[in-house]
Amino acid sequence: MKKIIFILLVSFIFLNFTEEKTTPEKPKLIIGIVVDQMRYDYLTRYYNRYGNDGFKRLLNEGYSLENAHFNYIPTYTAVGHTSIYTGTTPDHHGIIGNNWYDKFLKKSIYCVDDFNFTSVGTDSNYGQKSPYRLTTTTVTDQLLLAQNMRGKSIGIALKDRSAILPVGHTATAAYWYEGKDKGYFITSSFYRNDLPTWVTDFNKLQKAQYYTSKPWITLYDIKTYTNSTTDNSIFEGVFTGEKLPIFPHDIPNLKKENGNLSIISETPFGNSLTLDFAKAAIVGENLGKNKATDFLAISFSSTDYVGHKYGVDAVETEDTYLRLDRDLAALFRFLDENVGKGKYTIFLTADHGAIRVPAYLDSLRIPAKYFNPQKFKTFLDSVSTKHFKSKELVENFSNYQLFLDKEKIHSLGLKLDEVSEIFADELVNFETISKAVTAKTLQKTNFTKGILNLLQNGYNQKLSGDVMLIPNPGTISGKRTGTTHGSGFSYDTHVPIIFYGNGIKKGTSKKRYEITDIAPTIANLLRIEAPNSTTGKIIEEVFK
């Protein structure tokens, strides 16, 4: 009997010890990194140029998803940041663009404007913001809820929307940059009524003035930038006051005509400024050193500004990523020293990709066009006149969505569904439009794959328009220099997703995953409830 009792006791101790060993300590800090406008191939294209401690550290020691995509249209900044952190798409979370036409207010609105709150840290109205248009929770909200509102959640970016939307409704704070003559990080009274001392002290350092006091030259000999097209390319934009898009860019002398301290956003030094502020936040808020788990959401915005101006293939774009690689290495060293190796978890992704400059593609005989808004308006009017003897049936056209004037349609004795169908049938014949679908079709038909599935995921019945258009592949609206994004094609949807740190194993996967899978995966790592409208799935293979 004593022998049996002894065996049972040993077994009990062994089982409890094993359970403790297989339930690792939660990370003390989660760091979400979003690189604005980062195509997946920037990882592979510049790989041999990166150092060992930035992107390569994540790739070699973390888990990289090589076939990760956005699963909705439109691929814009606000929508991307929101979908990453909510684990769902615009049909649920309600952020359907950066700006969109509000059919109730009858005007265009900006995603985070909220005039119920005041600016903090500035005398301008640039801080009158909040996440109130976001209708779901984020993984950052869920973390604080799970910890009975203990722990801290902070969002940081040059762009207000990129700082605000990731950290949801319960954030400790979100901080964004105000340029022009200020060069400060500011916030909104939605979060607090004054700036903490560490933010005030940081602003006093005048880092933006420092970074814009010197020319932008290439990090390495410009002859080594063989992954990019010639420096003097007709497909690149220029700063106001520049004649050619070539290095060096004389930032100190260009500031006056380019928004003064706002110019930093269009250089890689905007990312360096963001890094400096993130490091100050980690120290100032003791992130990763509290009893509860903290969350820091960082968005590097300058990659987007540079991409818009110069395009995918420019020396400026390559140089921006090489410099970002150094900034990431500095961040990781800082985390090792201040939080501790093995005590934090990182995910890195992007809010969308970007298309190569269509004019450049066209020069290579690759199909690529420019959507002409004026020609489209003429075509739209002709369709409306032909079928309805009126040009007043369309209330607004924006983001490739037609908002119809329902009162006008009713006054003419017409039916909305029939009018919508006629517009869809006719507008698909416009030269740069590939598909046209009515709201009613998206409500009644379940598209399970292909680009119409992406369109459906981005369609919000309450907020979206009455007819949705999809341009041809390779088509954008805008200038013939620089790039943009917004489509459901692979150049806009294919982005990096890399997990690294506490609880994450080494490896890669070529399976298809979606951007909405990040939030439930992080929630599972933290053993908390996923955001309340999550449609993504847990990526089991990233875990140790």
Steps between C-alpha positions, in 0.01 A plus 500: 500500500782742591666423169178581309457828691863592427456431127180709488672787681797496261262490204304797637816707547627406154171593331485837675862574415436409135192723486699794635773444243252486210321819607764769431498838666300755304698774329529819703467715189342452157637725225293526184697652212323614185720619214279724287490393132744209536470245220609147591775505238683780681614224737648291219603775259724678752586194711871496415522870586350470847715461811472198728312670784193656337271324251739202489476451876124465468527272196776277637377472859126550459220351291431651158180454299605533138154489345298740716239726344234758572157352444291804412475814288601784552861462612544839665695601812214542748329182384823302516595604851147432620476156340837394642397579857132401486550172316214581266408691186319831428160334470526450877737762645355799316819672383439492124768747390727781612224737390158403373170656407258495793158448346328611820696825544516554121871584511843341492637408843844401632529171687620632838373859513300565816421859592360396838859496626777758516863495398762425762853627446411750227283807448380370161202273435728219388439309822120491473491127435366174642426140392122539537424394141664163573208271589689199639768430757868455424741243643641786708154564646462131577836487678405780739154353556651160581731665756221700666637816335850443635793540265556770242417530130665774295488583128773698324529622140556809290143457371212549744292214358796262523548581869132508602328206331739219608455570871122521486269648761678431830853616422722668755584744222570545131757750374552640152714763336417859420751650261492843336658745749460272804667159460318357804330178594148577622184322612128550563296568813329170418799343676618760750492872572873568498821359359700281738837641601692257283316621185557867591868427560527318169340786308748742661786306340386630158596177327305591185709816466815290537403242239398765245816706549707283266465383139363156416786308345512128431612278785749325271673584172217571256664270243417204724122556471464250220159379623355833388456685173717797408500781753381758246174336391208668327268276701592660833358808668700789643481731798370846426808703408690205351554467126600133495429199727865436578728473802595685707167648606574834664249468782606815696443723198189315383317525834348843444311398186409152627315555826807580710532218758231299321765414239647239736209269418622470140849394605627190682572720801130505582544134592804585712296765681226244562757255637640764737153575631418130542815451708403800714154346549646166614710675765246768592215253549715213637358276228582134552581556867149503639328202663257480209587464130535828309442567128689745279367555147754673274435602141786618279330742261787648298525193279153590369578865436824410321324232296225736391754755380762277339341161431595139558825495300670822611838535667318710762275206585791258530693745717196549724477125565874465562476776757185349653691173536754684714224662704340161564835359613532791744147434629568131557824575689311752711231243583764244598657749738186660646242220495721193479559227243222246500259734678339666199323392183501687169290475190594696189273555203375771263170679449508447120745465214538716190497479122800575283457835327251425219681736262817299557317171442344643185847595373587129526180404311343357814128586512455796735267798478382812680137545600385839371241655737394766250436251222319275744274785613411573137426131440297479822291802399436353159376173654275686741357724226447210262303288745343751738503838321685646801857559620391539861462139607858462627560669835870418530776298334806418712721201580358335184153503657183657364263650757160554345255777592213293634264795540553605138450142380176476698377836370541375142295191577799270457613202708843507664590139420414543132694825473802340671492205258490725196798702623694180576422352158609817321800614706685171457543612138717796601854452367684447832226323696513122536191424708192680633280350772194633679457512874199272464714236330753514784218463750338202333793306353778329695827527308741250655811571294653737250494878487123522552551328836746776591253764386228338711725496809556873456134580446320635805123497447444803721786717374599398148363618166234360267727391213859379548757516220827309459763651268705286263819342636787747479267800510513791744360849525758774536825641368738324262775517762518304821263228614185433697286210625144399579420206272446131569778388266809325632729802479276666761404194706824299538685620811741361760376344822779402740465392864802507732586457867328350801290198406598506131704232325739538207377417153318601185174408333383520142136437592257780423405705803302820533571823681200436726681196645747714697266620778355159595853354495632763740188457715562127519864557592383722786221255592233770474178540304544610139347832382121482504445482123804294405464298181865397473648172618779411741830427323594195703828427327674816629491382861772304677 
